[in-house]
Amino acid sequence: MGKGNSSNSTTNNTTNYNLQGVQGQAVIAGNGNTVTTTDHGAVQAGLTVASQAITSNQAVNLASMDHVVSMAKDANLSIQNTAKYAVDEVGSAWSSSSKMAVEEANSAAALVVRESAANADRVERMAAAVSTNGQNLMAENNLKVLYVVGGVSAAAVVGFAFLARSKK
């Protein structure tokens, strides 16, 4: 088999251009040229805008926090007022119900006293009737009958006396 031969060669041709006096563009090619670039104030303007944005955000955040604090204070005051109102209403209801309970208890006690007095009289009479085997009740009834008979007899005597006098 045969051997292969190969060879490479490179040729560089350099051409230098002198482009001075071109306005608003960066010049790169040339001998002894000065390359000047500008941002036309964009960086400074960007820093100013960023600073103003930070200041504005700070003001918005502070105002938001002030508003949240104000809302929290208002909510707290509302809760306090609601709690005070509830306590007042419960106290008023408790006072009213306590007064009603006392009035009803006094009324019930007065009724018990009246009924107890009436019942005490009855119990005393029943105890006397039991201890005398009913003789006291019969004596009371006999006494009432005697009063009635005596009254009728007296009326009859007085009536006869008037009749006797009127005939004379």
ChimeraX commands (.cxc) that place a marker at each C-alpha (Angstrom):
marker #1 position 0.00,0.00,0.00 radius 0.5
marker #1 position 1.18,3.44,-0.56 radius 0.5
marker #1 position 1.95,6.24,1.77 radius 0.5
marker #1 position -0.08,9.43,1.60 radius 0.5
marker #1 position 1.35,12.91,1.63 radius 0.5
marker #1 position -0.54,15.96,2.73 radius 0.5
marker #1 position 0.37,19.52,3.48 radius 0.5
marker #1 position -1.43,22.57,5.01 radius 0.5
marker #1 position -0.68,26.22,4.67 radius 0.5
marker #1 position -2.50,29.33,6.05 radius 0.5
marker #1 position -2.10,32.86,4.81 radius 0.5
marker #1 position -3.29,35.80,6.95 radius 0.5
marker #1 position -3.78,39.13,5.32 radius 0.5
marker #1 position -4.27,42.01,7.76 radius 0.5
marker #1 position -5.68,45.28,6.66 radius 0.5
marker #1 position -5.75,48.22,9.09 radius 0.5
marker #1 position -8.30,50.95,8.71 radius 0.5
marker #1 position -8.15,54.33,10.31 radius 0.5
marker #1 position -11.74,55.45,11.12 radius 0.5
marker #1 position -11.38,58.58,13.15 radius 0.5
marker #1 position -14.01,61.25,13.38 radius 0.5
marker #1 position -17.04,58.90,13.34 radius 0.5
marker #1 position -19.61,60.29,15.81 radius 0.5
marker #1 position -21.76,58.16,18.19 radius 0.5
marker #1 position -20.11,54.84,17.34 radius 0.5
marker #1 position -17.40,52.81,18.94 radius 0.5
marker #1 position -14.36,52.58,16.77 radius 0.5
marker #1 position -12.37,49.40,17.12 radius 0.5
marker #1 position -10.21,49.01,14.05 radius 0.5
marker #1 position -7.23,51.22,13.33 radius 0.5
marker #1 position -3.78,52.19,14.50 radius 0.5
marker #1 position -3.45,54.48,17.51 radius 0.5
marker #1 position -7.17,55.12,17.75 radius 0.5
marker #1 position -8.82,55.92,21.08 radius 0.5
marker #1 position -12.07,54.02,21.71 radius 0.5
marker #1 position -14.60,56.08,23.65 radius 0.5
marker #1 position -18.02,54.79,24.57 radius 0.5
marker #1 position -20.81,56.52,26.51 radius 0.5
marker #1 position -24.11,55.50,28.10 radius 0.5
marker #1 position -25.45,59.01,27.54 radius 0.5
marker #1 position -26.46,59.21,31.26 radius 0.5
marker #1 position -28.48,55.97,31.27 radius 0.5
marker #1 position -26.68,54.47,34.28 radius 0.5
marker #1 position -27.11,57.63,36.34 radius 0.5
marker #1 position -30.78,57.84,35.31 radius 0.5
marker #1 position -31.23,54.15,36.21 radius 0.5
marker #1 position -29.72,54.75,39.65 radius 0.5
marker #1 position -32.00,57.77,40.14 radius 0.5
marker #1 position -35.09,55.76,39.11 radius 0.5
marker #1 position -34.06,52.87,41.39 radius 0.5
marker #1 position -33.52,55.26,44.30 radius 0.5
marker #1 position -36.91,56.90,43.70 radius 0.5
marker #1 position -38.55,53.45,43.46 radius 0.5
marker #1 position -37.00,52.39,46.76 radius 0.5
marker #1 position -38.12,55.64,48.40 radius 0.5
marker #1 position -41.61,55.22,46.93 radius 0.5
marker #1 position -41.81,51.57,48.06 radius 0.5
marker #1 position -40.64,52.57,51.51 radius 0.5
marker #1 position -43.34,55.25,51.71 radius 0.5
marker #1 position -46.01,52.80,50.49 radius 0.5
marker #1 position -44.87,50.14,52.96 radius 0.5
marker #1 position -44.83,52.61,55.86 radius 0.5
marker #1 position -48.28,53.91,54.92 radius 0.5
marker #1 position -49.55,50.32,54.65 radius 0.5
marker #1 position -48.13,49.44,58.05 radius 0.5
marker #1 position -49.67,52.59,59.56 radius 0.5
marker #1 position -53.02,51.66,58.02 radius 0.5
marker #1 position -52.77,48.07,59.34 radius 0.5
marker #1 position -51.94,49.39,62.82 radius 0.5
marker #1 position -54.87,51.80,62.61 radius 0.5
marker #1 position -57.20,48.99,61.52 radius 0.5
marker #1 position -55.92,46.76,64.33 radius 0.5
marker #1 position -56.54,49.55,66.86 radius 0.5
marker #1 position -60.06,50.10,65.48 radius 0.5
marker #1 position -60.75,46.35,65.59 radius 0.5
marker #1 position -59.43,46.15,69.15 radius 0.5
marker #1 position -61.59,49.12,70.17 radius 0.5
marker #1 position -64.61,47.52,68.51 radius 0.5
marker #1 position -63.96,44.26,70.36 radius 0.5
marker #1 position -63.61,46.15,73.65 radius 0.5
marker #1 position -66.84,48.05,73.02 radius 0.5
marker #1 position -68.66,44.84,72.11 radius 0.5
marker #1 position -67.37,43.10,75.22 radius 0.5
marker #1 position -68.35,46.08,77.40 radius 0.5
marker #1 position -71.83,46.13,75.84 radius 0.5
marker #1 position -72.19,42.38,76.38 radius 0.5
marker #1 position -71.08,42.69,80.01 radius 0.5
marker #1 position -73.50,45.59,80.55 radius 0.5
marker #1 position -76.37,43.66,78.98 radius 0.5
marker #1 position -75.61,40.51,80.97 radius 0.5
marker #1 position -75.35,42.62,84.14 radius 0.5
marker #1 position -78.64,44.33,83.38 radius 0.5
marker #1 position -80.34,41.02,82.62 radius 0.5
marker #1 position -78.86,39.49,85.77 radius 0.5
marker #1 position -80.03,42.45,87.85 radius 0.5
marker #1 position -83.54,42.32,86.37 radius 0.5
marker #1 position -83.82,38.58,86.78 radius 0.5
marker #1 position -82.46,38.81,90.33 radius 0.5
marker #1 position -85.05,41.46,91.21 radius 0.5
marker #1 position -87.79,39.34,89.67 radius 0.5
marker #1 position -86.56,36.26,91.57 radius 0.5
marker #1 position -86.53,38.18,94.86 radius 0.5
marker #1 position -90.02,39.59,94.21 radius 0.5
marker #1 position -91.36,36.15,93.33 radius 0.5
marker #1 position -89.65,34.59,96.35 radius 0.5
marker #1 position -91.13,37.27,98.63 radius 0.5
marker #1 position -94.56,36.74,97.10 radius 0.5
marker #1 position -94.26,32.99,97.53 radius 0.5
marker #1 position -93.06,33.43,101.11 radius 0.5
marker #1 position -96.03,35.69,101.91 radius 0.5
marker #1 position -98.38,33.10,100.42 radius 0.5
marker #1 position -96.73,30.35,102.47 radius 0.5
marker #1 position -97.06,32.47,105.63 radius 0.5
marker #1 position -100.77,33.11,104.97 radius 0.5
marker #1 position -101.51,29.50,104.16 radius 0.5
marker #1 position -99.40,28.28,107.05 radius 0.5
marker #1 position -101.33,30.52,109.46 radius 0.5
marker #1 position -104.63,29.20,108.10 radius 0.5
marker #1 position -103.33,25.64,108.16 radius 0.5
marker #1 position -101.95,26.09,111.67 radius 0.5
marker #1 position -105.44,26.97,112.85 radius 0.5
marker #1 position -106.84,23.90,111.11 radius 0.5
marker #1 position -104.06,21.66,112.39 radius 0.5
marker #1 position -104.66,22.92,115.93 radius 0.5
marker #1 position -108.39,22.17,115.65 radius 0.5
marker #1 position -107.67,18.74,114.19 radius 0.5
marker #1 position -105.19,17.96,116.96 radius 0.5
marker #1 position -107.76,18.99,119.58 radius 0.5
marker #1 position -110.40,16.88,117.84 radius 0.5
marker #1 position -108.11,13.84,117.77 radius 0.5
marker #1 position -107.06,14.26,121.39 radius 0.5
marker #1 position -110.70,14.63,122.60 radius 0.5
marker #1 position -112.01,11.96,120.28 radius 0.5
marker #1 position -114.17,14.61,118.55 radius 0.5
marker #1 position -115.83,15.84,121.74 radius 0.5
marker #1 position -114.51,19.39,121.27 radius 0.5
marker #1 position -116.15,19.61,117.84 radius 0.5
marker #1 position -119.44,18.40,119.27 radius 0.5
marker #1 position -119.14,20.92,122.11 radius 0.5
marker #1 position -118.47,23.74,119.63 radius 0.5
marker #1 position -121.45,22.69,117.55 radius 0.5
marker #1 position -123.64,22.35,120.63 radius 0.5
marker #1 position -122.56,25.82,121.73 radius 0.5
marker #1 position -123.54,27.19,118.31 radius 0.5
marker #1 position -126.88,25.43,118.49 radius 0.5
marker #1 position -127.40,26.83,122.00 radius 0.5
marker #1 position -126.70,30.34,120.73 radius 0.5
marker #1 position -129.14,29.89,117.88 radius 0.5
marker #1 position -131.84,28.43,120.16 radius 0.5
marker #1 position -131.23,31.14,122.76 radius 0.5
marker #1 position -131.46,33.85,120.11 radius 0.5
marker #1 position -134.65,32.41,118.67 radius 0.5
marker #1 position -136.11,32.02,122.18 radius 0.5
marker #1 position -135.24,35.58,123.09 radius 0.5
marker #1 position -136.80,36.80,119.86 radius 0.5
marker #1 position -139.93,34.77,120.61 radius 0.5
marker #1 position -140.16,36.20,124.15 radius 0.5
marker #1 position -139.73,39.74,122.87 radius 0.5
marker #1 position -142.31,39.04,120.17 radius 0.5
marker #1 position -144.83,37.69,122.72 radius 0.5
marker #1 position -144.19,40.68,124.93 radius 0.5
marker #1 position -145.01,43.06,122.12 radius 0.5
marker #1 position -148.11,41.10,121.29 radius 0.5
marker #1 position -149.22,41.06,124.89 radius 0.5
marker #1 position -148.71,44.78,125.21 radius 0.5
marker #1 position -150.46,45.54,122.05 radius 0.5
marker #1 position -153.61,43.70,123.20 radius 0.5
marker #1 position -154.01,45.58,126.41 radius 0.5
marker link #1:1,2 radius 0.2
marker link #1:2,3 radius 0.2
marker link #1:3,4 radius 0.2
marker link #1:4,5 radius 0.2
marker link #1:5,6 radius 0.2
marker link #1:6,7 radius 0.2
marker link #1:7,8 radius 0.2
marker link #1:8,9 radius 0.2
marker link #1:9,10 radius 0.2
marker link #1:10,11 radius 0.2
marker link #1:11,12 radius 0.2
marker link #1:12,13 radius 0.2
marker link #1:13,14 radius 0.2
marker link #1:14,15 radius 0.2
marker link #1:15,16 radius 0.2
marker link #1:16,17 radius 0.2
marker link #1:17,18 radius 0.2
marker link #1:18,19 radius 0.2
marker link #1:19,20 radius 0.2
marker link #1:20,21 radius 0.2
marker link #1:21,22 radius 0.2
marker link #1:22,23 radius 0.2
marker link #1:23,24 radius 0.2
marker link #1:24,25 radius 0.2
marker link #1:25,26 radius 0.2
marker link #1:26,27 radius 0.2
marker link #1:27,28 radius 0.2
marker link #1:28,29 radius 0.2
marker link #1:29,30 radius 0.2
marker link #1:30,31 radius 0.2
marker link #1:31,32 radius 0.2
marker link #1:32,33 radius 0.2
marker link #1:33,34 radius 0.2
marker link #1:34,35 radius 0.2
marker link #1:35,36 radius 0.2
marker link #1:36,37 radius 0.2
marker link #1:37,38 radius 0.2
marker link #1:38,39 radius 0.2
marker link #1:39,40 radius 0.2
marker link #1:40,41 radius 0.2
marker link #1:41,42 radius 0.2
marker link #1:42,43 radius 0.2
marker link #1:43,44 radius 0.2
marker link #1:44,45 radius 0.2
marker link #1:45,46 radius 0.2
marker link #1:46,47 radius 0.2
marker link #1:47,48 radius 0.2
marker link #1:48,49 radius 0.2
marker link #1:49,50 radius 0.2
marker link #1:50,51 radius 0.2
marker link #1:51,52 radius 0.2
marker link #1:52,53 radius 0.2
marker link #1:53,54 radius 0.2
marker link #1:54,55 radius 0.2
marker link #1:55,56 radius 0.2
marker link #1:56,57 radius 0.2
marker link #1:57,58 radius 0.2
marker link #1:58,59 radius 0.2
marker link #1:59,60 radius 0.2
marker link #1:60,61 radius 0.2
marker link #1:61,62 radius 0.2
marker link #1:62,63 radius 0.2
marker link #1:63,64 radius 0.2
marker link #1:64,65 radius 0.2
marker link #1:65,66 radius 0.2
marker link #1:66,67 radius 0.2
marker link #1:67,68 radius 0.2
marker link #1:68,69 radius 0.2
marker link #1:69,70 radius 0.2
marker link #1:70,71 radius 0.2
marker link #1:71,72 radius 0.2
marker link #1:72,73 radius 0.2
marker link #1:73,74 radius 0.2
marker link #1:74,75 radius 0.2
marker link #1:75,76 radius 0.2
marker link #1:76,77 radius 0.2
marker link #1:77,78 radius 0.2
marker link #1:78,79 radius 0.2
marker link #1:79,80 radius 0.2
marker link #1:80,81 radius 0.2
marker link #1:81,82 radius 0.2
marker link #1:82,83 radius 0.2
marker link #1:83,84 radius 0.2
marker link #1:84,85 radius 0.2
marker link #1:85,86 radius 0.2
marker link #1:86,87 radius 0.2
marker link #1:87,88 radius 0.2
marker link #1:88,89 radius 0.2
marker link #1:89,90 radius 0.2
marker link #1:90,91 radius 0.2
marker link #1:91,92 radius 0.2
marker link #1:92,93 radius 0.2
marker link #1:93,94 radius 0.2
marker link #1:94,95 radius 0.2
marker link #1:95,96 radius 0.2
marker link #1:96,97 radius 0.2
marker link #1:97,98 radius 0.2
marker link #1:98,99 radius 0.2
marker link #1:99,100 radius 0.2
marker link #1:100,101 radius 0.2
marker link #1:101,102 radius 0.2
marker link #1:102,103 radius 0.2
marker link #1:103,104 radius 0.2
marker link #1:104,105 radius 0.2
marker link #1:105,106 radius 0.2
marker link #1:106,107 radius 0.2
marker link #1:107,108 radius 0.2
marker link #1:108,109 radius 0.2
marker link #1:109,110 radius 0.2
marker link #1:110,111 radius 0.2
marker link #1:111,112 radius 0.2
marker link #1:112,113 radius 0.2
marker link #1:113,114 radius 0.2
marker link #1:114,115 radius 0.2
marker link #1:115,116 radius 0.2
marker link #1:116,117 radius 0.2
marker link #1:117,118 radius 0.2
marker link #1:118,119 radius 0.2
marker link #1:119,120 radius 0.2
marker link #1:120,121 radius 0.2
marker link #1:121,122 radius 0.2
marker link #1:122,123 radius 0.2
marker link #1:123,124 radius 0.2
marker link #1:124,125 radius 0.2
marker link #1:125,126 radius 0.2
marker link #1:126,127 radius 0.2
marker link #1:127,128 radius 0.2
marker link #1:128,129 radius 0.2
marker link #1:129,130 radius 0.2
marker link #1:130,131 radius 0.2
marker link #1:131,132 radius 0.2
marker link #1:132,133 radius 0.2
marker link #1:133,134 radius 0.2
marker link #1:134,135 radius 0.2
marker link #1:135,136 radius 0.2
marker link #1:136,137 radius 0.2
marker link #1:137,138 radius 0.2
marker link #1:138,139 radius 0.2
marker link #1:139,140 radius 0.2
marker link #1:140,141 radius 0.2
marker link #1:141,142 radius 0.2
marker link #1:142,143 radius 0.2
marker link #1:143,144 radius 0.2
marker link #1:144,145 radius 0.2
marker link #1:145,146 radius 0.2
marker link #1:146,147 radius 0.2
marker link #1:147,148 radius 0.2
marker link #1:148,149 radius 0.2
marker link #1:149,150 radius 0.2
marker link #1:150,151 radius 0.2
marker link #1:151,152 radius 0.2
marker link #1:152,153 radius 0.2
marker link #1:153,154 radius 0.2
marker link #1:154,155 radius 0.2
marker link #1:155,156 radius 0.2
marker link #1:156,157 radius 0.2
marker link #1:157,158 radius 0.2
marker link #1:158,159 radius 0.2
marker link #1:159,160 radius 0.2
marker link #1:160,161 radius 0.2
marker link #1:161,162 radius 0.2
marker link #1:162,163 radius 0.2
marker link #1:163,164 radius 0.2
marker link #1:164,165 radius 0.2
marker link #1:165,166 radius 0.2
marker link #1:166,167 radius 0.2
marker link #1:167,168 radius 0.2
view
